[in-house]
Amino acid sequence: MTHTVLVTGVSRHIGARVASVLAADPDIGRVIGVDTVPPPSLSRDGGVPLGRTEFVRVDLRSPDIAQVIAAADIDTVVHMSLVSAPPRSGGRALMKEHNVIGTMQLLGACQRSATVRRVVVRSTTAVYGSSPRDPAVFTEDAEPGEPPGHGYAKDASEVEGYVRGFARRRGDVSVTTLRFANFMGPGVDSPLTRYFSQPVLPTVFGFDPRLQFVHEDDAVEVLRRMAMEDHPGTFNVAGDGVLLLSQCLRRAGLLSLPIPTPAFRFLGDLARGVGMVDFSPEQLRLMCHGRVVDTARLAQTLGWKPKFSTSAAFEDFLRSRGMDGGLPAALVDALSHMVTR
């Protein structure tokens, strides 16, 4: 069967890569990529080649997305448009409108469509929050110790609520929600990769959080598979294993500056105000309590596991930034085991 796929958020790196790999699949007839600005590959900045992808400039907050879906007889929607940090112009209010109102408009258009049969939504493990009352490992059915109350995590939680409502109303549509750990890799630009790119890293005094990453290559492969096959439900996506923040710093050869929680929060506000790094309240909680998820459901459903572990994904990121001059990974891990015994 030949598919016609709509991919939102194609101006950003992962969205562009997903559109590109789908456009290269002979079983897909058309790929329509939508966003508010053209992808870098269509501008003078260069970027991911989009192949046969047809770009349409659409703001998901407008009803125009329904016209695109109807005109192209879209049968598969891959929603990649959630943004994790406020834009410099518009701030948090515009971010929430884009994430939540944009998703509502998209799902409303899908609900009215007679052709849409599969919807895949990119979400985040941030919906589990980060708190001292969290379980050691989150499964997809686990409840957060403290539900997210602000920022990207709250947006993603609201988006998932609307997605569940859509799935109930359109039982004939296969709806997949993918909760990704933090993306990591050579092309990823996120609050966390910008954090690790600073010369000296502020850390929260007294905390050494456990972190998980998913390599961008594995994220794209999961999205490709879900766009081509019916796997309804919610799935955690992360590389095997975990890294302590202290391990990340030693591997990167970076200096840390442990500071008390209130000072970290103040520094975050200051850094965000001058456009340096997004030390949002949810980032602060992650830097305190960390977050680890179980990925057994994804492996069992797809019969596939990410090629990159959390550790390997971080190593690839470091190599791409020329930051792999820290201690060897094996030595860091050995030292960590000695300390934690």
N, C-alpha and C positions, 0 to 999 in steps of 0.2 A: 504494500500500500504506500502510495506517495503522500507525504505529509506537507502541510504548509504551516510553518512555525513562526510565531511572533516572539521576539526577545526584547524585553524592556531593559533600559539601562545600558545600552550599547556604547555610550560614550566613556564608560569606565572600563578598567582593564579586564576584569573577570568577565563582565558582560560581553565585551568585544571578543574575547577568546571563545566564549560559548557560541556566539553567533558564527564565528569563523569555522569552528569544528563542525557545527551543524550544516553550514553551507557546503562543506566539503563532502558530505554524505550523499551518495547517489540515491538513497531512498527518500530524500527530502526534495520536494519540488521547488519550494520557495522558502526563503528566510527573510522575514520583515523585521528590521531592527528599528526601534523607536527610542527617542530621547529628546531632551529639550535643546541639546546642542549636538553638532555633528561629531562622530567619533574622530579621534586624532588621525586615523588613517585616511580620513577624507579631508583633512586640513593640512596646513603646512608643517605641522609638528611631527608627522610620521606616526607610527603606532602599529597595532595589530592589523595585518591584512584581513579584510572582511570577506574576500572572495565574492561569492554571488549575493551576499547580503544586500538587500535593498533598504536604504535608510529613509525613514520618514520622521520629520521633526514634529513631535507631539508632546504636549504637556499632559501627563496622566491626570492632572487635576481637572482637565476640561473634558467635556463629553465627546471630543473628537476621536478618542480612542475607539469608541463604538463603531464609528464610520470606517476606521481602518480595518477592524476585525471583520465587519460585514463585507466590505469591498473585496477583501482578499480571501474570503472563505477560510479563515484561520481554523485549524483543528487542534493545534497545540500551542499553549502559552507558557513561556518560561519567564517568570517575573524576577528580574535581577536588579530592580531599580531602587531598593532600599539603600539609603545613605547612612553612614555610621557617625558622621561628624557634621556639625552645622556649617553651612557655607559662610564665607566671609561677609557676603552681603545677604541680609535677610535673617541670619542667625537661626536660633532654635525654632522660632515660630514657622519659618519657611521650611525647615527640615521636617517638622511634624506634618505640615500640610502635604509635602511631597510624599512622605512615607505612608501616612495613614489615609489622607483624602485621596491621594493618587491611587492607592490600592483599592479603596472603596469604588472609585470610578471604573477601574479595570475589571474588578469582579462583577460590578453591575453590568458592564458590557458583555462579559462572558456569560452571565446568567441569561441575558436576552438573546444570545447567539444561538442559532440552530445548528452551527457547525462545530463549535468547540467541544472536544471530547477529552482533553487532557490539560491539566493545569499544574505546573511545577513552580513552587514558591521558595525563593531563597530566604531563609530566616537565620537565626543566630543562637548559639548556646547561651548568649547573654540573657535570654528569657528566663533562665534559671536563677539569675541574680548571683550575688556573692555575699555570703554572710557566715558568721561563726556557727550557725545552726544548720548549715547545709549537710547533706549526706556526703560520704567520702566520694561517691561516684553517682552521677545523675543518670538514671534511665529516662526514656522518653515519657514515662508515665509518672515520674517523680514530681512532687510539688516543691517550689522554691521555699527555702526557709523564710525569706523576706521577698515578696514579689517586687519586681522592678517598679520604681515610682517616678522615674524621670529618664530623659534622654533616649538614646537609640534602643536600649533594652525595653523601655516602656512602649515605644513605637512598635517594636517587633511583636510584643505581647498582644497589642491591640490588633495588629495586622493578622496574627494567627487566629484571633477570635473571629474576625471577619471571614477568614478562609474557612474555618470550621462551619460557620453559618452558610457560606456558599455551598460547601460540600453536602450539607443536609438538604438544601433546597434543590440541588442538581445532583441527585444520586446517580445519574447516567454519566457523569463526568468523573474521570479518575483524577483525584486531587492529592498531590504529594507536597509535603512540607519538609524542607531540609534545614536542620539546625546545624550550621557550620561553626566549628571552633574558629579562632582567629586565623585568617588567611596569612600565609607566609610564603615568600618566594622572591625571585629576582624582580618581578614586575609589580609587586604589591606596594601600594602607598596607603597606609592606614595610620590611625593614631598610635597603634602599637609599634609598627615598623619605624615611625618617626621618633617614637620614644627610644627605641634601641639604636637610633642613629645619632643620638646626642653624645658629646664628648664625655660628659659626666652625668651619671644617671641618679636622680633622686629616688630613694627607696623609703618605704615606711618603716621606721624604727621598730624592731621587735617582730617583724613579719617576713616570711620567706615563702611566698605563695607558689602553689603547684599550677603550672600552665600547660595548655595543650594547643597545638597548632595543626592546621591542615595545609599541605602544600597546594599551591595554585593549580598544578597539573592534575592532582587528584580531585580537587574541587570541580574542575572543568569536566573530567571524566565522569564523575557522579552525575553532574547535570546533564551531560550528553546521554547517559544511559537512561535516566529518568524521563528525558524528553522523548525517547524512542520506545519505551516500554511502560506498561501500566503497573505501577507499584503504589497504590494508594496508601496513605498513612503519613506518620511523622517519623523522621529518622535523624539521629545524631550523626554528624560526620566529623571525624578527627583522626589524625595519625596516631598509631599505637604509641603507648608510653606517655610519660609526663616529664617536664623539666621544672626544677625549682628555679625561681628567678635568679638566685645566686649562681646556679650552674650556667644560666644564660650569660650572665655578666662575665664569668671567668672564661667561657668559651670565646666571647667577643673581645676579651682583653680590655674591658671597660672598667673604669673606676666608678664606685657607687658612693653616694652621699646619703647615709641614713638620717632621716629627719623625723620629728614627731608628726603625728597625724594632722594636727591643726596647721602646722607649717607646710606640710605637703599640700593640703587643700588650698592654702593661700598661694603657694607657688603655682599650683595648677591654674587658679584664676588669673594670675599674672601672665603665665605663659600663654594661656588661651586668649587673653586680651590683646597680646601683641602678635598673635598668629603663629606662634612657634609650635607648640605641641598641645594636643587636646587632653589635658588632665581633667577630664570630666568627673563628676561624682561617681559614676559607675566604674571609670578607670581606677579611681582611688580604691573602691571596694575590691576590685580585681587584684590590685597591688597588695591588698591586705590578706584576702582570704582565698584568692585563686578560684579555679573551677575545673572539674574533671568530669567527663561524660563517658558513658558506656556506648560502644558502637556495635554491639553484637547483632542488633536487629538489622542494621544495614548489611553486615557481612552475610548473615543468613539469607536475607531476601535476594541480594544480588549475586551471592556466591563469589564475592570480590572483596578485596581489602586494599586500602591505599598503599601505593608503592613506597611512599615516604612516611617514616615514623615522625613523631613530633620532633625528635632530636635531629633527624636527617633534614627535615624541612627547615629547621632553624640554621643548620650548617650551610644549606644551600643559599639561604638569605645572606648569611655572613660572607660567603665567598663572592656573591654578586656585588656586595658593597665594599669589598677589599678589607673586611673586618675579621678575617679568620686567623689573626695573629695571636690569639689567646692560647690558653693551655689546651693540649690535645683532648678530644672528647673522652677518650678512655681514661685518661688521668683524672679529669674533672669528675667523672662518674665514680672512680675508685675513691677519690678523696671524699666525695659526698657520702658514700657508703660508710667510710670510716667515721665520719663526723656524726652520722645519724645512728650509729650502733649504741 
